Amino acid sequence: MAAAAPAIGVCYLGSYMIVKRIVTGLVLAVIVAILICTGGIPFVAALCIIATLASLEFYRIVKSQGVRPLSWLGIVFSILLIVNAYIQQYNYPFLPYPRDFTLPLLLALMTLIPLIWLLFRPNKDNAFINWGWTVAGILYTGWLLSFYIQIRLLENGIGWIFLVVSCTALCDVGAYVVGSNLGKHAMASSVSPGKTWEGSAGGLATSIIIAVILAIAFKLPLYYWQMIAAGLIIGIFAQLGDLVESLLKRNVHAKDAGNLLPGHGGILDRIDSHLLVAPVAYYLIVLVNNQGWPPV
C-alpha cells in the first residue's frame, strides 16, 4: 500500500492538470468565438493585449540569457503593427496612399529607432545582439499576429478565421491525444522530446477533418480537395510553430514562456502555432479569393 501511494499521487496530479487544461481551453474558446463574431475594435484590442503579454514573455525569457532588448519599445511597435493592419481598411485624406505608406513607415521606424536608442545607451556591450532580439520580438509577436486582423477583414472573414483558428487549436489537441496514447517514434527529439510522428499524424488528421466541416458549415468557396489541402497545410504550419517556440525555449533554457494560463503555460505557449499559421493562411485565402488556387 505504501508503495502504491506515490503512484496514486502522480495519477491524481496528472488528472488534475488535464482538467485544468480542458477548463482553460474551453473558457478561451468561448472568449475567442465571441471576439471573432464581434470583430472591429474589440477584436483588435484583444489582439493588442495578446501581443503585449506575448511580447513581455518573449523578452523576459531572452533576458534570462543576459540579453538586454528594448522591451517596451518592442511592445509599442508590436501593438502598432496590429493597429495598422486594422486601420489600413480606411482612407485618410491627410495620408497619401495609406495602404502603401504606413506599413513601410512602421518597418523603417522599428528598425531605426532601436538602433539610435542603443547608440545612446550607457552600456553598449552586445548592442547589435540586443537590437536583433528587439526586432525579432516585434516581428514574432506583432507582425505575425497582425495577419489575423487581415483575415478577419476579408470577405467571409468570420468563416475563414473560425476555420484557421479552429484547425490550429484542434491540431494541437489531436496531436496531444494521439501522441499521448500511441506515440512511439520521436519526431524532433533535439527540439521537443515529447513530440512523436504518431502525434503529428493525429494532429494533421484532426486539422483536415475540422477544415472540411467548417468550410462546409460556413459555405466557404473551396472544393473538397482544397478543404483537405487547407487543413493539411494549416496543420503542418501549426506544428512547425509549436516547434519554433520549443526551439526558442530550448535556446534560452526555459520550460514554459510563462504561467498565466492554468495547464497551458504562458500566452506565448498558447499562440505559438497561430504565429506561423496566420500569415500562411492569409495568403492561401487571398489565392482562393483571387482564383489563384483553381480547381483540378
Secondary structure, 3 states (H helix, E strand, C coil): CCCHHHHHHHHHHHHHHHHHHHHHHHHHHHHHHHHHHHCHHHHHHHHHHHHHHHHHHHHHHHHCCCCCCCHHHHHHHHHHHHHHHHHCCCCCCCCCCHHHHHHHHHHHHHHHHHHHHHHCCCCCCCHHHHHHHHHHHHHHHHHCCCHHHHHHCCCCHHHHHHHHHHHHHHHHHHHHHHHHHHCCCEEECCCEEEEEHHHHHHHHHHHHHHHHHHHHHCCCCCCHHHHHHHHHHHHHHHHHHHHHHHHHHHHCCCCCCCCCECCCECHHHHHHHHHHHHHHHHHHHHHHHCCCCCCC
